[in-house]
């Protein structure tokens, strides 16, 4: 899973989230192997977290290496500072429903 944490001035949070949503819809979701993406924000709106899950490491790497993804990251970095990390699942407890994910 790719976890991208964005530190943003709260006054530009809406602009950042709109940019992330657009790029997920137009780039990530069109890639082979796309599973899901989720966007979270801190309660003070100064941090936005994007999680993107792809079916395989190869498909995730293809997305990350694409010119579209690089261009998008450069554009979003004019709004906020990015801290991207790749994570692998160590353990999972329970299976959240979609309602659980949106009500947290």
Backbone as a chain_set.jsonl record, in Angstrom:
{"seq": "XXXXXXXXXXXXXXXXXXXXXXXXXXXXXXXXXXXXXXXXXXXXXXXXXXXXXXXXXXXXXXXXXXXXXXXXXXXXXXXXXXXXXXXXXXXXXXXXXXXXXXXX", "coords": {"N": [[0.844, -1.172, 0.0], [0.503, 2.205, -0.775], [1.129, 4.983, 1.116], [0.497, 8.284, 1.396], [1.287, 11.193, 2.894], [0.26, 14.421, 3.392], [1.295, 17.582, 4.303], [-0.31, 20.521, 4.936], [-1.228, 23.968, 4.597], [-4.018, 24.897, 6.377], [-5.778, 26.636, 5.06], [-5.491, 25.988, 2.429], [-6.355, 23.441, 2.191], [-8.795, 22.47, 0.994], [-8.258, 22.88, -1.732], [-6.064, 21.168, -2.064], [-7.238, 18.625, -1.443], [-9.184, 18.466, -3.473], [-7.478, 18.354, -5.684], [-6.136, 15.928, -5.177], [-8.289, 14.101, -5.247], [-9.114, 14.379, -7.935], [-6.825, 13.424, -9.275], [-6.649, 10.793, -8.319], [-9.01, 9.738, -9.392], [-8.571, 10.123, -12.165], [-6.064, 9.064, -12.752], [-4.97, 6.981, -10.926], [-7.229, 5.236, -10.586], [-7.646, 4.359, -13.153], [-5.667, 2.642, -13.729], [-4.387, -0.659, -14.369], [-4.975, -3.117, -11.926], [-5.742, -1.501, -9.838], [-7.128, -1.257, -6.622], [-8.309, 0.071, -4.284], [-8.747, 3.408, -2.952], [-8.277, 5.735, -0.318], [-9.019, 8.749, 1.385], [-8.051, 10.71, 4.064], [-8.348, 13.234, 6.614], [-6.704, 15.33, 9.012], [-8.125, 16.442, 12.106], [-7.67, 19.135, 12.453], [-7.288, 19.973, 9.917], [-4.757, 20.255, 8.797], [-3.267, 18.187, 7.862], [-3.37, 15.787, 5.341], [-4.151, 12.544, 4.372], [-3.471, 10.085, 2.011], [-4.295, 6.931, 0.946], [-3.44, 4.324, -1.167], [-4.245, 1.348, -2.694], [-2.996, -1.287, -4.549], [-3.313, -4.192, -6.62], [-0.985, -5.795, -7.052], [2.585, -5.653, -6.362], [4.054, -5.066, -8.654], [2.125, -3.782, -10.265], [1.582, -1.557, -8.676], [4.095, -0.349, -8.744], [4.271, 0.251, -11.453], [2.303, 2.254, -11.627], [3.464, 4.198, -9.913], [5.786, 4.792, -11.318], [4.893, 6.048, -13.56], [4.684, 8.715, -15.943], [2.536, 10.437, -15.708], [1.832, 10.224, -12.967], [4.152, 11.262, -11.755], [4.137, 13.895, -12.75], [1.738, 14.802, -11.627], [2.315, 14.653, -8.87], [4.334, 16.611, -8.697], [2.801, 18.889, -9.299], [0.934, 18.898, -7.168], [2.677, 19.288, -5.073], [3.14, 21.968, -5.131], [1.196, 22.982, -3.615], [1.217, 21.679, -1.128], [3.307, 19.891, 1.257], [4.732, 16.737, 0.662], [4.899, 13.436, 2.015], [5.673, 10.509, 1.233], [5.258, 6.972, 1.605], [5.868, 3.496, 1.303], [4.02, 0.71, 2.342], [3.703, -2.539, 3.822], [1.341, -5.002, 4.699], [1.25, -6.178, 7.981], [-0.331, -7.378, 9.952], [-3.805, -8.027, 10.316], [-6.88, -7.183, 11.817], [-10.085, -8.185, 12.185], [-12.712, -7.322, 9.823], [-13.406, -4.464, 8.297], [-16.485, -2.843, 7.503], [-17.794, -0.923, 4.74], [-19.255, 1.151, 5.868], [-18.074, 1.356, 8.367], [-15.595, 2.405, 7.673], [-16.183, 4.955, 6.734], [-17.353, 6.254, 8.859], [-15.521, 6.726, 10.833]], "CA": [[0.0, 0.0, 0.0], [1.176, 3.497, -0.792], [0.56, 5.967, 2.024], [1.042, 9.605, 1.091], [0.854, 12.146, 3.904], [0.454, 15.788, 2.91], [1.2, 18.655, 5.283], [-0.872, 21.617, 4.154], [-1.832, 25.09, 5.295], [-5.455, 24.614, 6.375], [-6.489, 27.479, 4.093], [-5.35, 25.38, 1.092], [-6.776, 22.051, 2.324], [-9.802, 22.135, -0.015], [-7.561, 22.838, -3.017], [-5.281, 19.934, -2.068], [-8.13, 17.472, -1.506], [-9.759, 18.439, -4.827], [-6.422, 17.886, -6.569], [-5.911, 14.502, -4.927], [-9.459, 13.374, -5.767], [-9.033, 14.393, -9.398], [-5.736, 12.554, -9.719], [-7.021, 9.4, -8.041], [-10.024, 9.35, -10.375], [-8.085, 10.161, -13.544], [-4.802, 8.336, -12.94], [-4.875, 5.715, -10.181], [-8.369, 4.342, -10.832], [-7.609, 3.855, -14.529], [-4.534, 1.721, -13.853], [-4.64, -2.073, -14.084], [-4.6, -3.526, -10.589], [-6.252, -0.598, -8.805], [-8.065, -1.902, -5.697], [-9.071, 1.141, -3.647], [-8.028, 4.553, -2.4], [-8.991, 6.431, 0.745], [-8.452, 10.035, 1.78], [-8.382, 11.125, 5.423], [-7.766, 14.507, 7.008], [-6.618, 15.547, 10.452], [-9.241, 17.268, 12.553], [-7.331, 20.548, 12.297], [-7.183, 20.174, 8.461], [-3.384, 20.568, 8.4], [-2.655, 16.978, 7.304], [-4.252, 14.953, 4.522], [-3.539, 11.244, 4.135], [-3.997, 9.318, 0.881], [-3.875, 5.532, 0.887], [-3.779, 3.699, -2.448], [-3.929, -0.075, -2.706], [-2.969, -1.923, -5.863], [-3.372, -5.654, -6.499], [0.36, -6.372, -6.959], [3.707, -4.725, -6.271], [4.397, -4.661, -10.024], [1.13, -2.803, -10.72], [1.817, -0.335, -7.907], [5.317, 0.262, -9.254], [3.918, 0.822, -12.763], [1.624, 3.521, -11.347], [4.407, 5.15, -9.344], [6.784, 5.152, -12.313], [4.276, 6.691, -14.72], [4.919, 10.151, -16.123], [1.348, 11.124, -15.176], [1.941, 10.282, -11.508], [5.232, 12.194, -11.419], [3.659, 15.244, -13.056], [0.721, 15.126, -10.629], [2.979, 14.917, -7.593], [4.984, 17.926, -8.793], [1.754, 19.907, -9.23], [0.387, 18.937, -5.812], [3.709, 19.799, -4.158], [3.075, 23.433, -5.101], [0.15, 23.289, -2.635], [1.518, 21.082, 0.174], [4.507, 19.05, 1.335], [4.384, 15.317, 0.617], [5.732, 12.452, 2.698], [5.162, 9.219, 0.743], [5.901, 5.762, 2.087], [5.244, 2.232, 0.93], [3.807, -0.148, 3.492], [3.163, -3.872, 3.603], [0.507, -5.418, 5.81], [1.857, -7.087, 8.944], [-1.415, -8.121, 10.585], [-5.112, -7.401, 10.173], [-7.821, -7.638, 12.831], [-11.449, -7.89, 11.776], [-12.931, -6.863, 8.461], [-14.294, -3.31, 8.386], [-17.449, -2.62, 6.432], [-17.626, 0.414, 4.165], [-19.82, 2.096, 6.827], [-17.062, 1.553, 9.409], [-14.517, 3.22, 7.129], [-16.614, 6.335, 6.529], [-17.84, 6.87, 10.097], [-14.429, 6.904, 11.799]], "C": [[0.884, 1.228, 0.0], [0.42, 4.416, 0.15], [1.271, 7.281, 1.737], [0.441, 10.584, 2.088], [1.239, 13.54, 3.421], [0.28, 16.765, 4.062], [0.808, 19.91, 4.519], [-1.335, 22.741, 5.076], [-3.34, 24.86, 5.249], [-6.258, 25.456, 5.38], [-6.424, 26.909, 2.675], [-5.793, 23.914, 1.082], [-7.781, 21.65, 1.25], [-9.183, 21.994, -1.404], [-6.758, 21.542, -3.144], [-6.181, 18.718, -2.23], [-8.763, 17.362, -2.893], [-8.732, 17.923, -5.829], [-6.144, 16.398, -6.406], [-7.058, 13.682, -5.505], [-9.394, 13.277, -7.282], [-7.972, 13.425, -9.903], [-6.013, 11.084, -9.436], [-8.001, 8.922, -9.104], [-9.453, 9.218, -11.784], [-6.805, 9.37, -13.801], [-4.853, 6.976, -12.25], [-5.994, 4.747, -10.545], [-8.375, 3.757, -12.236], [-6.504, 2.826, -14.736], [-4.968, 0.274, -13.621], [-4.178, -2.386, -12.656], [-5.075, -2.603, -9.484], [-7.27, -1.34, -7.946], [-8.933, -0.85, -5.012], [-8.141, 2.273, -3.241], [-8.911, 5.179, -1.334], [-8.249, 7.712, 1.074], [-8.971, 10.358, 3.175], [-7.796, 12.51, 5.641], [-7.677, 14.575, 8.518], [-7.751, 16.49, 10.855], [-8.943, 18.759, 12.456], [-7.089, 20.931, 10.834], [-5.77, 20.515, 7.985], [-2.649, 19.37, 7.795], [-3.724, 16.201, 6.551], [-3.491, 13.677, 4.214], [-4.25, 10.571, 2.963], [-3.426, 7.913, 0.959], [-4.345, 4.932, -0.423], [-3.324, 2.245, -2.398], [-4.038, -0.605, -4.128], [-2.892, -3.436, -5.64], [-1.987, -6.265, -6.309], [1.409, -5.276, -6.83], [4.065, -4.202, -7.661], [3.417, -3.598, -10.535], [1.277, -1.476, -9.968], [3.046, 0.39, -8.441], [5.074, 0.907, -10.617], [3.229, 2.176, -12.579], [2.62, 4.562, -10.869], [5.45, 5.631, -10.34], [6.212, 5.939, -13.486], [4.557, 8.189, -14.741], [3.749, 10.961, -15.562], [1.44, 11.286, -13.661], [3.019, 11.273, -11.081], [4.799, 13.639, -11.645], [2.642, 15.694, -11.998], [1.337, 15.454, -9.278], [3.671, 16.276, -7.594], [3.957, 19.04, -8.657], [1.199, 20.033, -7.814], [1.4, 19.482, -4.812], [3.822, 21.324, -4.196], [2.049, 23.896, -4.07], [0.569, 22.849, -1.235], [2.791, 20.257, 0.089], [4.097, 17.586, 1.467], [5.413, 14.465, 1.337], [5.177, 11.078, 2.314], [5.969, 8.064, 1.318], [5.14, 4.555, 1.556], [5.159, 1.358, 2.167], [3.353, -1.524, 3.036], [2.424, -4.274, 4.875], [1.249, -6.412, 6.687], [0.776, -7.973, 9.552], [-2.7, -7.333, 10.402], [-6.053, -8.014, 11.204], [-9.219, -7.231, 12.425], [-11.514, -7.454, 10.326], [-13.898, -5.692, 8.509], [-15.273, -3.277, 7.215], [-17.212, -1.227, 5.874], [-18.197, 1.467, 5.109], [-18.815, 2.38, 7.941], [-15.979, 2.509, 8.937], [-14.92, 4.679, 7.003], [-17.053, 7.014, 7.815], [-16.735, 7.149, 11.107], [-13.958, 8.333, 11.87]], "O": [[1.897, 1.278, 0.698], [-0.787, 4.609, 0.004], [2.496, 7.372, 1.825], [-0.774, 10.78, 2.121], [2.394, 13.8, 3.086], [-0.76, 16.777, 4.721], [1.492, 20.319, 3.581], [-1.779, 22.493, 6.197], [-3.887, 24.646, 4.167], [-7.31, 25.021, 4.913], [-7.211, 27.302, 1.813], [-5.624, 23.222, 0.077], [-7.634, 20.587, 0.648], [-9.545, 21.093, -2.161], [-6.766, 20.897, -4.193], [-5.911, 17.863, -3.073], [-8.865, 16.259, -3.432], [-9.07, 17.146, -6.722], [-5.94, 15.691, -7.392], [-6.826, 12.678, -6.179], [-9.598, 12.202, -7.846], [-8.207, 12.688, -10.86], [-5.647, 10.221, -10.233], [-7.845, 7.832, -9.654], [-9.816, 8.297, -12.516], [-6.498, 9.044, -14.948], [-4.786, 5.938, -12.909], [-5.74, 3.567, -10.786], [-9.046, 2.755, -12.481], [-6.416, 2.209, -15.798], [-5.82, 0.01, -12.772], [-3.102, -1.955, -12.241], [-4.842, -2.882, -8.308], [-8.177, -1.983, -8.476], [-10.157, -0.875, -5.143], [-6.921, 2.117, -3.194], [-10.137, 5.156, -1.434], [-7.019, 7.762, 1.047], [-10.172, 10.289, 3.436], [-6.865, 12.916, 4.946], [-8.473, 13.957, 9.225], [-8.266, 17.243, 10.028], [-9.868, 19.568, 12.383], [-6.729, 22.071, 10.54], [-5.605, 21.017, 6.873], [-1.541, 19.515, 7.278], [-4.829, 15.985, 7.049], [-2.319, 13.721, 3.839], [-5.478, 10.498, 2.929], [-2.211, 7.732, 1.03], [-5.527, 5.022, -0.756], [-2.166, 1.953, -2.098], [-5.039, -0.397, -4.814], [-2.452, -3.892, -4.585], [-1.826, -7.167, -5.487], [1.151, -4.115, -7.148], [4.348, -3.014, -7.82], [3.832, -2.626, -11.166], [1.115, -0.404, -10.552], [3.036, 1.613, -8.573], [5.605, 1.979, -10.906], [3.536, 3.133, -13.29], [2.624, 5.689, -11.364], [5.947, 6.752, -10.227], [6.966, 6.444, -14.319], [4.654, 8.838, -13.699], [3.946, 12.042, -15.007], [1.16, 12.361, -13.132], [2.814, 12.043, -10.142], [5.068, 14.506, -10.814], [2.686, 16.833, -11.533], [0.934, 16.412, -8.619], [3.604, 17.009, -6.608], [4.209, 20.032, -7.973], [1.013, 21.142, -7.314], [1.015, 20.077, -3.806], [4.529, 21.909, -3.376], [2.033, 25.068, -3.693], [0.31, 23.556, -0.26], [3.29, 19.961, -0.997], [3.234, 17.238, 2.273], [6.616, 14.722, 1.286], [4.305, 10.548, 3.001], [7.183, 8.155, 1.497], [3.921, 4.596, 1.385], [6.108, 1.273, 2.946], [2.701, -1.665, 2.001], [2.834, -3.928, 5.983], [1.816, -7.383, 6.186], [0.953, -9.187, 9.655], [-2.677, -6.104, 10.34], [-6.026, -9.223, 11.436], [-9.509, -6.038, 12.33], [-10.485, -7.242, 9.684], [-15.091, -5.891, 8.739], [-14.931, -3.635, 6.088], [-16.496, -0.432, 6.482], [-17.676, 2.581, 5.155], [-18.711, 3.513, 8.409], [-15.497, 3.335, 9.712], [-14.075, 5.561, 7.153], [-17.122, 8.242, 7.861], [-16.997, 7.758, 12.145], [-13.045, 8.645, 12.635]]}, "num_chains": 1, "name": "protein.A"}
